[in-house]
């Protein structure tokens, strides 16, 4: 089954986006600032968006789309939510950045600590990559060890030591590793199959005295949604504690989206305790570039200026970004999470029904309201199985939906996201597009 990138082609119905891509390609590598935006996995012209409102995006050509990307998760309330806009406007009117502490960052940190019971302290940073990079450095500083265990298909940002057998954009380009990553960095990373506790046991039996931490996505979302098997997280906690290593739970994607306290709120608490460190991003920034890592107070105490593990950032805790994140989290009420579940299941059930009617092999997998449609028969439990799908069928499905005004993630290795603003009109628009898209998926090139 093919997973190779599709040659770039120009969509004649998106001339303004095509012109912008040509301009961008002169000054930005590949014309985009994040690889999956380039449409290389599906072909065609990436849509340059001009505005968003609620569940809708409008591109540079004036065409509207129901958004099932939601900025890869952050827009849980919908685009330009009035409460978030008001909070940002008020904060911006006071100044964009001070280079000093401000109350907004304290309030955002307090909200995170309040929501996730095992997290006693957090440090705000600017991106999910910074959060995971800093958590790994802290784990190494705390344990005095160097080796990190990660799982194939789990993506933790473009950190040298973690950019091995990653999912998402890396999977799209069929690059198990990245050029430019020193062998010395890769050599300190052990990559194991996701959901395979026996492999973790074997790695610790051989090198447990060298392992500083295991990092895992709380529920994988970057090879498509692959939840942990029953007992997998519990097993990771047991093994790491037995060997004096830390467990880092990456909730950059799942944090505050799967529930008010992320995937931990769905699966925890665990008999073996709790992860030692967590990383957060996306929803907690409300669409602004902010993220966090946090956990046990005794581990966090090693961070400078209190301890010897250095981490810093000029724009960390930015007052405007913190205001957006706080307003978003405060807007994530029980009613919001209930609406996410209703919308996600309505769309996913309709997708499955139409693909079944068209005899297209598929399976749908979940983490809270996050879901993925794998174009293959049978459940997916790891990266190898995620890769074993009909990416060409997904490409045909994607373009049919796009032409009908529904913007899906442009890769078969991604989660689909909905927002609380997806009303009946938006859901009906998606459902109406599905029969033609399913027939397209069933029709070989």
C-alpha positions in Angstrom: 0.0 0.0 0.0 1.5 3.3 -1.1 2.6 5.9 1.4 4.9 7.8 -0.9 4.5 11.6 -1.4 2.4 12.7 -4.3 3.9 15.0 -6.9 2.9 18.7 -6.5 0.2 19.8 -8.9 -1.7 23.1 -9.2 -5.4 23.2 -8.5 -7.1 25.4 -11.1 -9.9 26.2 -8.6 -7.5 27.9 -6.2 -5.6 30.5 -8.3 -5.0 32.9 -5.4 -3.6 30.2 -3.2 -1.4 29.0 -6.2 -0.1 32.5 -6.7 0.7 32.8 -3.0 2.4 29.4 -3.0 4.6 30.6 -5.9 5.5 33.8 -4.0 6.1 31.9 -0.8 8.4 29.4 -2.5 10.8 32.2 -3.5 11.4 33.2 0.2 10.3 30.2 2.3 11.7 26.6 1.8 8.9 24.6 0.1 6.6 27.6 0.4 5.5 26.6 3.9 6.6 27.1 7.5 5.6 23.6 8.6 6.0 20.6 6.2 2.6 18.9 6.4 1.0 22.2 5.2 2.6 21.6 1.8 0.1 19.0 0.6 3.0 16.7 -0.5 1.2 13.6 0.8 -2.0 14.4 -1.1 -0.9 16.6 -4.0 -2.4 19.8 -5.2 -2.2 23.3 -3.9 -2.3 24.0 -0.2 -5.1 26.5 0.6 -3.9 29.8 2.0 -6.4 30.8 4.6 -7.5 34.4 4.9 -9.9 34.2 7.9 -11.7 31.8 10.2 -15.0 32.1 12.1 -16.4 29.4 14.3 -16.2 26.1 12.3 -15.5 27.8 9.0 -12.3 28.8 7.2 -12.2 31.1 4.1 -9.3 30.9 1.7 -7.6 33.5 -0.4 -9.9 32.7 -3.3 -13.0 33.4 -1.1 -14.0 29.7 -0.8 -15.4 28.5 2.5 -14.5 25.2 4.2 -15.7 23.4 7.3 -12.5 23.1 9.3 -11.6 19.6 10.6 -8.1 20.6 11.4 -8.8 23.3 14.0 -5.1 24.5 13.8 -4.1 20.9 14.7 -6.1 21.1 17.9 -6.0 24.5 19.6 -9.2 25.9 18.2 -11.4 23.9 20.6 -13.9 26.7 20.9 -13.8 27.6 17.2 -12.1 30.4 15.3 -12.2 33.9 16.6 -14.3 33.0 19.7 -15.6 36.3 21.2 -14.3 35.6 24.7 -10.8 34.8 23.5 -10.8 37.8 21.1 -11.8 40.0 24.0 -9.1 38.6 26.3 -6.4 39.1 23.7 -7.6 42.6 22.8 -7.5 43.6 26.4 -4.1 42.1 27.0 -2.6 43.6 23.8 -3.8 47.0 24.7 -1.6 46.8 27.8 1.5 45.8 25.9 2.6 42.8 23.9 5.7 41.7 25.8 7.6 43.0 28.9 10.5 40.7 29.4 9.5 40.6 33.0 7.0 38.4 34.9 3.3 39.3 34.6 0.1 38.1 36.3 -1.3 36.5 33.1 1.4 33.8 33.1 0.8 33.1 36.8 -3.0 32.7 36.2 -2.4 30.3 33.2 0.0 28.2 35.3 -2.4 28.1 38.1 -5.2 26.9 35.8 -3.0 24.1 34.4 -2.0 22.9 37.9 -5.6 23.1 39.0 -6.7 20.9 36.1 -4.1 18.1 36.2 -3.8 16.7 39.6 -0.2 15.2 39.4 1.2 18.5 38.0 2.5 20.5 41.0 4.5 23.1 39.0 4.8 24.2 35.4 7.2 26.2 33.3 5.7 28.1 30.3 7.6 28.0 27.0 6.8 28.9 23.4 6.1 25.6 21.6 5.5 21.9 22.1 9.0 21.3 20.8 10.5 23.5 23.5 8.3 21.7 26.1 9.5 18.2 25.2 13.1 19.3 24.7 13.1 21.0 28.2 11.4 18.0 29.8 14.0 15.6 28.5 16.9 17.9 29.7 15.2 18.1 33.1 14.8 14.3 33.3 18.5 13.8 32.4 19.5 16.4 35.0 17.4 14.8 37.7 18.5 11.2 37.0 22.1 11.9 36.0 21.6 9.6 33.0 21.6 10.2 29.3 19.5 7.6 27.4 15.9 8.3 26.4 13.3 5.7 25.3 10.6 6.8 22.8 8.1 4.9 20.6 8.1 4.6 16.8 5.4 6.9 15.3 5.2 9.2 18.4 6.2 12.7 17.5 7.5 15.0 20.2 8.6 18.0 18.2 11.7 18.5 16.1 14.1 17.8 18.9 17.3 16.1 17.7 17.2 13.3 20.2 13.5 12.6 19.6 13.4 13.0 15.8 13.7 9.3 15.1 10.9 7.1 13.8 8.5 10.0 14.3 5.0 10.3 12.8 3.1 13.1 11.3 5.0 15.2 8.8 8.0 12.8 9.1 5.8 9.9 8.3 4.3 11.8 5.4 7.7 12.2 3.8 8.8 8.6 4.7 11.8 9.9 6.6 12.5 7.7 9.7 15.1 10.3 10.8 16.1 13.8 9.8 19.2 14.9 8.0 21.2 17.2 10.3 20.6 15.1 13.5 24.0 14.1 14.9 24.7 10.4 15.4 25.6 11.2 19.0 22.1 12.5 19.6 20.3 9.6 17.9 22.7 7.2 19.7 21.2 8.3 23.1 17.6 7.4 21.9 16.1 3.9 22.0 13.1 3.5 19.7 10.6 0.8 20.6 7.2 -0.2 19.2 4.3 1.6 20.7 2.1 -0.6 22.9 4.8 -3.2 23.4 5.6 -3.6 27.1 7.8 -6.7 26.4 10.1 -4.5 24.3 10.2 -1.9 27.1 11.0 -4.6 29.7 13.8 -5.9 27.4 15.3 -2.5 26.9 15.4 -1.8 30.6 16.8 -5.2 31.4 19.8 -4.4 29.1 20.3 -0.7 29.7 18.1 0.3 32.6 21.0 1.9 34.5 21.5 4.3 31.6 17.9 5.3 30.9 16.9 8.7 32.1 13.3 8.7 30.9 10.6 7.1 28.7 8.6 9.7 26.7 5.3 8.7 25.2 2.3 10.5 23.8 -0.4 10.0 26.3 -2.4 8.8 23.3 -0.6 8.8 20.0 -2.0 11.3 17.5 0.9 11.8 15.1 0.6 8.4 13.3 -3.1 8.9 13.4 -4.9 8.3 16.7 -3.6 5.2 18.4 -4.6 5.0 22.1 -2.5 3.1 24.6 -3.5 -0.5 25.0 -5.1 -1.3 28.4 -2.4 -1.6 30.9 0.3 0.0 28.7 0.7 3.3 30.6 0.4 1.4 33.9 3.2 -0.8 32.7 5.4 2.1 31.8 4.9 3.6 35.2 5.9 0.3 36.9 9.0 -0.2 34.8 10.3 3.3 35.1 9.8 3.4 38.8 11.5 0.0 39.3 14.6 1.3 37.4 14.7 4.9 38.8 13.8 6.5 35.5 11.1 9.1 34.8 8.0 8.8 32.7 7.2 11.9 30.5 3.7 12.0 29.2 3.4 14.2 26.1 0.0 15.8 26.2 0.8 18.6 23.7 -2.0 17.3 21.5 -4.3 15.6 24.0 -4.0 18.0 26.9 -7.3 19.8 27.7 -8.8 18.4 24.4 -9.6 14.9 25.4 -11.1 16.2 28.7 -10.7 19.1 31.1 -7.5 17.4 32.3 -6.4 15.8 29.1 -6.0 12.1 28.4 -4.9 11.7 32.0 -8.4 12.7 32.9 -9.7 9.8 30.8 -7.2 7.1 31.7 -5.8 8.0 35.1 -5.3 7.8 38.0 -3.0 4.8 37.9 -2.3 2.2 40.6 1.4 2.7 40.0 1.3 6.5 40.5 1.4 9.1 37.8 3.8 10.3 35.1 6.6 12.4 36.6 6.5 15.0 33.9 3.8 16.2 31.4 4.1 18.4 28.4 1.3 20.6 27.1 0.6 22.9 24.2 -2.1 23.6 21.5 -5.3 24.0 23.5 -3.6 25.8 26.4 -2.5 28.5 24.0 -5.9 29.1 22.3 -4.1 29.4 18.9 -1.1 31.4 20.2 2.4 30.0 20.4 2.7 28.9 23.9 3.2 25.6 25.7 4.3 24.2 29.1 6.0 21.3 30.8 5.5 20.4 34.4 5.1 17.7 37.0 6.4 16.8 40.4 7.7 19.7 42.5 10.9 17.9 43.4 11.8 17.4 39.8 10.8 20.9 38.7 12.9 22.3 41.5 16.0 21.5 39.5 15.2 24.1 36.9 17.1 27.4 37.0 17.1 29.8 38.8 16.2 27.4 41.6 18.4 24.5 40.4 21.2 23.6 37.9 19.1 22.7 34.8 19.1 25.7 32.6 16.0 26.7 30.5 15.0 30.1 29.4 12.9 32.0 26.8 12.5 35.7 26.1 8.8 35.3 25.1 7.9 32.5 27.5 4.8 33.4 29.4 3.9 36.1 26.9 1.1 38.1 28.4 -1.1 38.1 25.3 -0.6 34.4 24.6 -1.3 33.6 28.3 -4.5 35.6 28.1 -5.6 33.7 25.0 -4.8 30.3 26.7 -6.5 31.2 29.9 -9.7 32.4 28.2 -9.7 29.2 26.1 -9.3 26.9 29.1 -11.9 28.8 31.1 -14.3 28.4 28.1 -13.8 24.6 28.1 -16.9 23.8 30.1 -18.5 20.4 30.5 -21.0 21.5 27.9 -18.1 22.2 25.5 -16.7 18.7 25.9 -20.2 17.2 25.5 -20.6 19.1 22.2 -17.2 17.9 21.0 -18.2 14.3 21.6 -21.6 14.7 19.8 -20.0 16.4 16.8 -17.0 14.0 16.5 -19.2 10.9 16.7 -21.8 12.3 14.2 -19.0 12.9 11.7 -17.0 9.7 12.3 -20.1 7.5 12.2 -21.2 9.1 8.9 -17.7 8.6 7.4 -17.6 5.0 8.4 -21.1 4.4 7.1 -20.3 5.9 3.7 -17.0 4.1 3.4 -18.6 0.8 4.2 -21.3 1.5 1.6 -18.6 2.0 -0.9 -16.7 -1.1 0.2 -13.6 0.9 1.3 -11.6 -0.8 4.0 -11.2 1.4 7.0 -11.2 1.6 10.8 -11.9 4.6 13.1 -9.9 5.1 16.3 -10.4 7.5 19.2 -8.8 9.4 22.0 -11.6 11.5 23.6 -13.1 13.5 20.7 -9.9 13.1 18.6 -10.3 10.5 16.0 -8.6 9.1 12.9 -9.9 7.2 9.9 -7.3 4.6 8.8 -7.9 3.3 5.3 -7.3 -0.3 6.2 -9.0 -3.3 7.9 -8.3 -4.0 11.5 -7.3 -2.0 14.6 -4.0 -0.1 14.6 -1.8 -0.5 17.7 1.5 0.8 16.5 3.4 2.7 13.8 4.0 -0.3 11.5 0.3 -1.0 11.4 -0.5 2.7 10.9 1.7 2.7 7.8 -0.1 -0.3 6.4 -3.0 1.6 4.9 -4.2 2.7 1.5 -2.8 6.3 1.3 -3.9 6.6 -2.3 -7.5 6.0 -1.2 -7.1 8.7 1.5 -5.7 11.1 -1.1 -8.8 10.7 -3.4 -11.1 11.0 -0.4 -9.3 14.1 0.8 -9.5 15.9 -2.5 -13.2 15.1 -3.0 -13.9 16.6 0.4 -11.8 19.6 -0.2 -13.6 20.3 -3.5 -16.9 20.2 -1.6 -15.7 22.6 1.0 -14.4 20.4 3.8 -10.8 20.8 4.9 -9.4 17.6 6.3 -5.8 17.1 7.6 -3.7 16.7 4.4 -2.1 13.4 5.6 -3.4 10.0 6.4 -1.2 10.1 9.6 -3.1 12.8 11.5 -6.0 13.2 13.9 -9.2 14.9 12.9 -10.3 17.7 15.2 -13.7 19.4 15.8 -14.7 22.4 17.8 -17.6 23.3 20.0 -18.6 25.8 17.3 -19.3 23.0 14.8 -23.1 23.5 14.6 -25.7 21.5 12.8 -25.1 23.4 9.6 -21.4 22.6 9.6 -22.0 19.0 10.5 -24.6 18.6 7.8 -22.2 20.1 5.2 -19.6 17.5 6.1 -22.1 14.7 5.9 -23.4 15.8 2.6 -19.9 15.7 1.1 -19.2 12.1 2.2 -21.0 9.9 -0.4 -19.1 11.4 -3.3 -15.8 11.3 -1.3 -16.4 7.6 -0.4 -17.0 6.8 -4.1 -13.8 8.6 -5.0 -11.8 6.7 -2.4 -13.2 3.4 -3.9 -12.2 4.3 -7.4 -8.5 3.6 -8.2 -6.5 6.2 -10.2 
